[in-house]
Structure formats: C-alpha cells, structure tokens
Amino acid sequence: MRYRQDDPLPGWCELRRFAIHAPGPVTSLPLERQYPRERLLITRGRCQISAGTESMVLRAGQFWDADEGVDDWRVAATTDDAEFLHLSGTWGDEIAGCGIWTLENEPEPSDAGDPVPYAKHTRMDSHYHDYDEYWFILDGAATAVVSGTFAEVAKGDCVTIGTGHHHDMPDVKQKMRGAFFETTLVRRKRLGHLWEHTHGPAEPDPIRSAADMPRDCGNFACLCRC
C-alpha cells in the first residue's frame, strides 16, 4: 500500500517504477525508457522536454508520454522550482488520467462519499474506481485509508490503490501536496469518484489487496516474504 521509489511494487501494479525529481535549474537531464509505457508529469514549475527533433515546455499539471520507438529523451531546461514525476510501467492505451492536488483539514469538511466508521477532517470522500490509482505525496503528511487499512504517509511515499477498493485521506497532519496517476480503464470504464450509494457495489479486486501489506515485520515493501 505504501512504497518509496526504490521499493519493488506489487506484481499487480501496472506502474512498475516511479521517481520524483526536483533537479533545480538544469541544462540537461538525460532519461531513458525503462518499460513499454513512460510518462513525465510536471508537478511544479516548468520543464523543457526534448526528444529527437521535438521540444516542448510543460508547466505544472501537464504531462508528456514517450511514444513507441523513442527510447532516449531529456529534460533540457527547468525553472528553479521545477519538480516532475517519471512514471514507468505497462498500462494500456485507454487510461483514466493524472494530475496534482492539495488537501488539508477543514473545520466543517463536506463528505459526499460512502459512510465510514472513522473520523473525517478533510473534504476527501471515501470512493472507488474502475481502474487502479496511485497517490504520490510531494509535500506534507497525512493518513491514507485503502479498504480499511490505514497508513501514515509523508513526502516521497506512493500509495497503491487497486480497482474497486475504497480509499480515502481523512486526516492531514501537515498540508498535503500530491499527484495522482490512474491507469487502465476496466470493467464498466467509468471515470471519476464512484460511490456505492450512487453507482452500485464496489466489488474490490481481491488480487489488488491492501491487506497484502505486512503487519509484523514493519517493512512495507516486503509483501510478507520475510
């Protein structure tokens, strides 16, 4: 459920590797293909991406996909505050999306999601998707919940969320700035937040279970292979 960028991700994840880069001002940062699918998501500032004869400047919230046959590219230049995610994996052609977001506690948070047995302090609602999702914590600290499993997350963490599994971020210890990545659409291929009270039963995929996280060794990456 909670991983760092050097940890092996569970076998069910279409995201196979990720890296958070905050290079500062650069004149060239070479990158290369690691898996069939590659995406750069700009999470702060601006970055100039060069690949072959193409060159473009992207700002926070925009992304670039490496086309098939493009194996080497580079971040040619950045603003001083630039930050970006390098995502590598095996997702399909039809994916849900990606973006950046912030979250903090509110005195009277709204909640349109499914009912939960725990206290809520944020506007985030408990919901599920017709695709896998990944949360990346870029700044701050919070509590994440996936199918009833709680994890304290902070800067540099990735939260893996399987298809059909309810997830939530009910409490923020320090204002959270994050990014999300949603991979291949499956089942009914619905976009956005889904709720049982509106969209029907969640039917969480049992293979994509947050309960696989070890509970005795304290190593979130070992998947009970200790």
Wavefront OBJ file of the C-alpha trace (Angstrom):
o trace
v 0.000 0.000 0.000
v 2.808 2.455 0.865
v 6.076 2.423 -1.079
v 9.159 4.523 -1.742
v 10.697 4.991 -5.174
v 13.363 2.322 -4.686
v 10.900 -0.287 -3.371
v 9.586 -3.080 -5.614
v 5.888 -2.538 -6.299
v 3.336 -5.378 -6.034
v 3.087 -7.636 -9.078
v -0.437 -6.469 -9.922
v 0.618 -2.844 -10.379
v 0.717 -1.548 -13.946
v 3.032 1.133 -12.583
v 6.389 -0.628 -12.240
v 8.692 2.243 -11.259
v 8.413 5.876 -10.280
v 10.827 8.647 -9.421
v 10.237 12.134 -8.073
v 12.745 14.629 -9.488
v 13.382 18.119 -8.146
v 16.564 18.919 -10.080
v 16.686 22.682 -9.651
v 17.872 24.678 -12.671
v 19.425 22.255 -15.176
v 20.711 22.473 -18.725
v 20.323 18.736 -19.446
v 18.970 15.747 -17.532
v 19.023 12.601 -19.716
v 16.313 9.966 -19.215
v 15.704 6.619 -20.880
v 12.942 4.072 -21.388
v 12.582 1.522 -18.610
v 9.224 -0.086 -19.538
v 6.871 -0.050 -22.541
v 4.988 2.937 -21.151
v 6.717 6.100 -19.968
v 5.174 9.367 -18.735
v 6.564 12.584 -17.283
v 4.103 14.567 -15.145
v 5.171 18.088 -14.218
v 4.197 18.714 -10.594
v 5.744 22.157 -10.035
v 7.355 24.873 -12.122
v 8.154 24.337 -15.803
v 10.304 21.855 -17.718
v 11.541 21.804 -21.301
v 11.367 18.260 -22.716
v 13.453 17.290 -25.753
v 13.005 14.015 -27.661
v 14.528 13.618 -31.109
v 13.549 16.656 -33.142
v 10.717 17.607 -30.761
v 10.962 20.118 -27.943
v 8.210 21.474 -25.698
v 7.831 23.400 -22.447
v 5.371 21.948 -19.944
v 4.023 23.577 -16.785
v 2.643 22.078 -13.567
v -0.254 19.711 -14.246
v 0.798 18.881 -17.808
v 2.349 15.583 -18.937
v 4.321 14.036 -21.785
v 4.265 10.416 -22.981
v 7.250 8.828 -24.703
v 5.980 7.402 -27.997
v 6.907 3.882 -29.045
v 10.380 3.924 -30.566
v 11.509 6.932 -28.536
v 13.970 5.363 -26.097
v 16.007 8.367 -25.014
v 14.909 11.866 -24.135
v 15.976 14.604 -21.782
v 14.761 17.421 -19.615
v 16.647 20.145 -21.421
v 15.972 23.010 -19.023
v 13.861 23.819 -15.965
v 12.773 26.687 -13.769
v 14.409 26.884 -10.351
v 11.355 25.389 -8.621
v 10.748 22.583 -11.128
v 9.624 19.154 -9.980
v 8.344 16.213 -12.015
v 7.334 12.563 -11.764
v 8.868 9.936 -14.038
v 6.374 7.064 -14.347
v 7.225 3.734 -15.993
v 5.031 0.683 -16.466
v 2.757 -1.488 -18.563
v -0.588 0.323 -18.597
v -2.856 0.102 -21.621
v -3.909 2.553 -24.306
v -7.093 3.673 -22.537
v -6.199 5.150 -19.154
v -8.099 7.440 -16.798
v -5.729 10.339 -16.144
v -3.284 12.127 -13.885
v -2.920 15.421 -12.084
v -1.841 17.328 -8.995
v -3.836 18.225 -5.885
v -3.644 19.636 -2.373
v -5.501 18.691 0.791
v -5.753 19.965 4.354
v -8.045 19.622 7.342
v -11.170 21.757 7.398
v -13.402 22.748 10.340
v -16.563 21.525 8.592
v -15.491 19.197 5.762
v -18.026 18.163 3.136
v -18.463 14.448 2.526
v -20.438 13.079 -0.418
v -18.798 9.662 -0.235
v -19.736 6.299 1.201
v -20.188 6.096 5.006
v -17.062 5.316 7.052
v -16.548 4.291 10.714
v -13.667 6.720 11.345
v -13.489 10.477 11.955
v -13.046 12.683 8.899
v -11.338 16.083 8.811
v -10.868 16.682 5.054
v -13.104 17.163 2.012
v -11.833 13.883 0.532
v -14.658 11.348 0.193
v -14.450 7.567 0.505
v -14.810 6.232 -3.050
v -13.649 3.582 -5.524
v -12.709 3.418 -9.238
v -12.912 1.256 -12.354
v -9.108 1.410 -12.575
v -6.028 1.315 -10.369
v -4.806 4.570 -8.882
v -1.526 5.758 -7.384
v -1.082 8.665 -4.991
v 2.300 10.385 -4.691
v 2.964 12.559 -1.644
v 5.097 15.527 -2.729
v 4.894 17.559 0.491
v 3.224 17.256 3.885
v 1.908 14.298 5.880
v -1.484 12.596 6.112
v -3.409 9.419 6.896
v -4.396 7.283 3.894
v -7.006 4.517 4.059
v -7.354 1.749 1.459
v -10.007 -0.924 2.058
v -9.858 -0.348 5.814
v -6.045 -0.476 6.015
v -4.534 2.723 7.441
v -1.086 4.107 6.649
v 0.679 7.285 7.710
v 2.142 8.813 4.554
v 4.641 11.616 4.016
v 6.817 13.241 1.377
v 8.186 10.680 -1.088
v 5.553 7.980 -0.445
v 3.457 6.290 -3.117
v 0.084 4.758 -2.161
v -1.117 1.913 -4.403
v -4.902 1.580 -4.793
v -6.452 -1.376 -6.611
v -9.565 -1.419 -8.791
v -12.778 -1.398 -6.747
v -11.074 -0.719 -3.414
v -12.448 2.136 -1.340
v -9.850 4.759 -0.458
v -9.760 7.993 1.463
v -7.466 10.542 3.096
v -9.449 11.543 6.190
v -6.792 13.419 8.143
v -3.866 15.693 7.246
v -1.072 16.333 9.755
v 0.703 18.864 7.532
v -0.820 20.403 4.389
v -0.504 17.777 1.700
v 0.581 18.434 -1.868
v 0.366 15.399 -4.075
v -0.087 13.879 -7.518
v -2.297 11.077 -8.758
v -1.986 8.634 -11.644
v -4.900 6.480 -12.830
v -4.109 3.582 -15.150
v -6.069 1.269 -17.489
v -9.865 1.550 -17.510
v -11.540 -1.803 -16.780
v -15.000 -3.204 -16.024
v -17.566 -0.523 -16.946
v -14.794 2.018 -17.624
v -16.392 4.770 -15.565
v -14.346 7.861 -14.756
v -14.190 9.785 -11.505
v -15.211 9.022 -7.941
v -17.667 6.125 -7.624
v -19.867 5.548 -4.570
v -21.925 2.531 -3.642
v -24.887 4.725 -2.725
v -24.943 6.072 -6.291
v -23.056 3.710 -8.599
v -23.586 0.291 -7.020
v -21.331 -2.247 -5.264
v -17.600 -1.603 -5.401
v -16.535 -5.252 -5.937
v -12.877 -4.804 -4.924
v -10.429 -6.910 -6.926
v -9.078 -9.474 -4.391
v -5.697 -9.672 -6.136
v -5.198 -5.948 -5.634
v -5.478 -6.026 -1.867
v -4.015 -3.513 0.572
v -4.118 -6.313 3.137
v -1.041 -7.819 1.441
v 0.990 -5.211 3.311
v 2.952 -6.979 6.079
v 1.790 -6.330 9.625
v 4.559 -7.892 11.701
v 7.937 -7.040 10.145
v 7.394 -3.297 9.696
v 8.782 -3.329 6.140
v 6.040 -2.044 3.859
v 7.863 -3.271 0.756
v 8.450 -6.909 1.638
v 4.936 -8.221 0.949
v 5.290 -10.827 3.716
v 8.350 -12.529 2.207
v 10.395 -12.139 5.391
l 1 2 3 4 5 6 7 8 9 10 11 12 13 14 15 16 17 18 19 20 21 22 23 24 25 26 27 28 29 30 31 32 33 34 35 36 37 38 39 40 41 42 43 44 45 46 47 48 49 50 51 52 53 54 55 56 57 58 59 60 61 62 63 64 65 66 67 68 69 70 71 72 73 74 75 76 77 78 79 80 81 82 83 84 85 86 87 88 89 90 91 92 93 94 95 96 97 98 99 100 101 102 103 104 105 106 107 108 109 110 111 112 113 114 115 116 117 118 119 120 121 122 123 124 125 126 127 128 129 130 131 132 133 134 135 136 137 138 139 140 141 142 143 144 145 146 147 148 149 150 151 152 153 154 155 156 157 158 159 160 161 162 163 164 165 166 167 168 169 170 171 172 173 174 175 176 177 178 179 180 181 182 183 184 185 186 187 188 189 190 191 192 193 194 195 196 197 198 199 200 201 202 203 204 205 206 207 208 209 210 211 212 213 214 215 216 217 218 219 220 221 222 223 224 225 226
